[in-house]
Every structure is written in C-alpha cells, then in structure tokens.
Amino acid sequence: MIPTCKHTAELLSQSQDRSLSLPEKTRLHLHLLLCVGCRNFNRQLEFMRAALRRYRDRD
C-alpha cells in the first residue's frame, strides 16, 4: 500500500534521524514517484538540512 502524504511527510522526517526499513523505503519511493507535493517537501527538507550543515561547519 502506498502511504498518504501525511505518512510520507512523517517518513521523510524520520529518515533524517534513523534508517528506514526496506518496506518503508519502498513505499516512500513509490509515493514520491506519484506525488509532486511530497517531492517538493522532500527537496525543502534536504535544502534545510544542507543549510544547517553549512551553518554548523562555517567556522
């Protein structure tokens, strides 16, 4: 079963802190293939994470 956008957002957030299981990764990948809104949300998370990393490492 392909997760809802709400569940996908939770998985994307959790993936920043832990490794997702293979079934979670598969469902997430399928949803991202179909949902432009969640792909955009994923890009935003990646952008924020990279910005925070650059800020942390700037010194």
Residue pairs with C-beta under 8 A, 6 or more apart in sequence:
1 27
2 27
2 30
2 31
2 34
3 11
3 27
3 28
3 31
5 31
5 35
5 37
5 38
8 28
8 31
8 32
8 35
8 38
8 41
9 38
9 41
11 20
11 24
11 27
11 28
12 28
12 38
12 41
12 42
12 45
13 45
14 20
15 28
16 45
16 49
20 28
31 38
32 38
32 39
32 42
